[in-house]
Amino acid sequence: MDENTRVFVISLAAELAGMHPQTLRQYDRLGLVSPDRTPGRSRRYSMRDVAKLREIADLGAEGVSLEGIRRILELEDHVRGLESRLRELETALADELLNRPGRRVFAAGSAGEVISMRAGTRTRRSNQIVIWRPLDHKE
């Protein structure tokens, strides 16, 4: 069974979490744990919800307020989302690097422009001489 599958009725979820069903209703109203609803409007909880309820109980036992718990859970969800996005981007980058026929190298031209080059090639050196002279400032 997937941990996100919503199968537990409120009484069973409360028992698994070691809480009273009324506490789960309060947490639902506060948005701490939001179970799915059946067409008959009864709540259905997943194992992930039960784990979150246990975490709420642990934080509450440590003296964290409900608003503090809500903020902690919000930040944990945000971090999970960022970690997931980071994995996606790392995978896309690795795929791009593996599928690229040859890496490109960039160099600066004499006028400061960017020159794209293939890996393993060198720029042609100019053998022109440039003489620098300070500007005459007439005041």
Disulfide bonds with the S-S distance in Angstrom:
none
